[in-house]
């Protein structure tokens, strides 16, 4: 009995190795194993047919939706793909089976109608980039925090109202684009994003400047345009590496004195606010090259 179980486990392992191969002949052997077993697995065996159906589902989503019968060459193509791309196809869901393609380094499903992400996305631990812009996402699953190799995240033009508290685990994240959502606040855990250099939070619903941002010491580019900010945190001066800052189209009337400590700031956009005089911190910005104060109420005096 014990021997049979060990043999079955070895066969299961061999099946998966063959199925995930880049060699079509090996994948064909996996097909042969699946065909030789009943559709209902025993307590020790894998559901081999289920894995083949999984690959068919993935191939239809990312390669050719018209394929009805899976062939070894289809599996090999999926196994060799480093980036899964499926744009402008009116998709409403990402197959839960996507987690099976753990080798993939990029996921690009921009401009669809996706409303949620499967928890299995957390299994894609090699992902470096995610582009899900222009969808209908309202939230992210907690499992999102398992994507600890992620470097670039593009989720702009969705309907996100909050970020998961696991997002702080994305410790390799460098760029985070979240403009055009419905965010009002940020979780405290983002202070753990020690490598973050670029963040775009424009076009959301912030009424105050989240002080947690001032602890992101590596930030070089920050956009907060098109919110409802009435003031900026005094601690913004702690962002000593910041060279680009867009605070346009808010409701600002002044800048804090700490603003003058942004010693590397080169580009500053303050258009579309309620300034009546030049903020006294501006002349202190020794590296400033480009200042946009259009559409304010500045007096000539």
JOUR-V212434 format. One record per backbone hydrogen bond with DSSP energy under -1.0 kcal/mol. NH is the residue of the N-H (numbers start at 1). CO is the residue of the C=O. Records with the same first field share a line. If there is no record, write none. Layout:
NH: CO ; CO
This chain:
5: 1
6: 2
7: 3
8: 4
9: 5
10: 6
11: 7
12: 8
13: 9
14: 10
15: 11
16: 12
17: 13
18: 14
19: 15
20: 16
21: 18
27: 23
28: 24
29: 25
30: 26
31: 27
32: 28
33: 29
34: 30
35: 31
36: 32
37: 34
48: 46
51: 47
52: 48
53: 49
54: 50
55: 51
56: 52
57: 53
58: 54
59: 55
60: 56
61: 57
62: 58
63: 59
64: 59
67: 64
74: 71
75: 71
76: 72
77: 73
78: 74
79: 75
80: 76
84: 106
86: 108
88: 110
98: 95
99: 96
100: 97
101: 98
102: 100
104: 101
105: 82
106: 82
107: 129
108: 84
109: 131
111: 133
113: 91
115: 92
121: 118
122: 119
123: 120
124: 121
125: 123
127: 124
128: 105
129: 105
130: 152
131: 107
132: 154
134: 156
136: 114
138: 115
144: 141
145: 142
146: 143
147: 144
148: 146
150: 147
151: 128
152: 128
153: 175
154: 130
155: 177
157: 179
159: 137
161: 138
167: 164
169: 166
170: 167
171: 169
173: 170
174: 151
175: 151
176: 198
177: 153
178: 200
180: 202
182: 160
190: 187
191: 188
192: 189
193: 190
194: 192
196: 193
197: 174
198: 174
199: 221
200: 176
201: 223
203: 225
205: 183
213: 210
214: 211
215: 212
216: 213
217: 215
219: 216
220: 197
221: 197
222: 244
223: 199
224: 246
226: 248
228: 206
236: 233
238: 235
239: 236
240: 238
242: 239
243: 220
244: 220
245: 267
246: 222
247: 269
249: 271
251: 229
259: 256
260: 257
261: 258
262: 259
263: 261
265: 262
266: 243
267: 243
268: 290
269: 245
270: 292
272: 294
274: 252
282: 279
284: 281
285: 282
286: 284
288: 285
289: 266
290: 266
292: 268
297: 275
299: 276
